[in-house]
């Protein structure tokens, strides 16, 4: 009678030990061999629930990212212009204020300048001298044809006519650069479309020639001056993708992300903070930034080959007969269950291991592995 009672107890104890007391890594590598190593282990939904079997998808390769780096928004040099006074004079009116958008060719400053009258007078004199020189040249060419003057005199007249023409061109250019409108007034226009960054004078102020009056700039795209440690700078290169972090109006929308790429990687290290200057260009979302603003930036760095492989939790790996396996959810006809699948490990990263040999959409078992291994090895299968 005792023999009949002890046999079920012993069997239950063994199965309980196998199903609940052993982890996947606790099995000896030279244990029993399964009859068919990769055959489907069929389970019903109720059995899966009772044994606590749970799966997890293979984690796709993740791009390597830098830590958050401090950066400052700046304006590319080729998008900035300074409007300066070409001549001395008095500022009569200003056409824009700081922060306003301006059009290319829009009048920004009106200056009253007596020197504009002098330039117009010089131009008129140059025109008169040019006309006289042309008339003298035409007369001497006719006299030379008639043999009444020497060739040397004709050459001298031609030189004087060319000199008069060059002086006229110079006077016209001076008047054009002065942007003289009428009489003694100068109208200075915006050279590009953009926004006024600074207004450097006020109405009624007297200015000298070359005095800066306005600073305007085109604010799209924008640059980022990024301070990066040496180890990050060594992995960065022109074209590396970047993203600005922590903007309150991004709302997790990819369309509203502020992103771009690196355009230069500095070769000089700052002796004070031991950082390298990286310069980035914001191609998307530049309207959310302001020149001079401090932001945080993350770079998408070039990952190593191991970092670019799919990974699974380390506890999903089973070692058997000097080989590594995982249990993958599968179906055969009407039966569903899990298939032992050999994999190759490619290094551990935290609680995950890189693997090769799995389909990108595979579902691997992460809990209840002891029960699956017991079934696989034919222990406690009934």
Order of alpha helices (4+ residues) and beta strands (2+ residues): alpha-beta-alpha-beta-beta-beta-beta-beta-beta-beta-alpha-alpha-beta-beta-beta-beta-beta-beta-alpha-beta-beta-beta-beta-beta-beta-beta-beta-beta-beta-beta-alpha
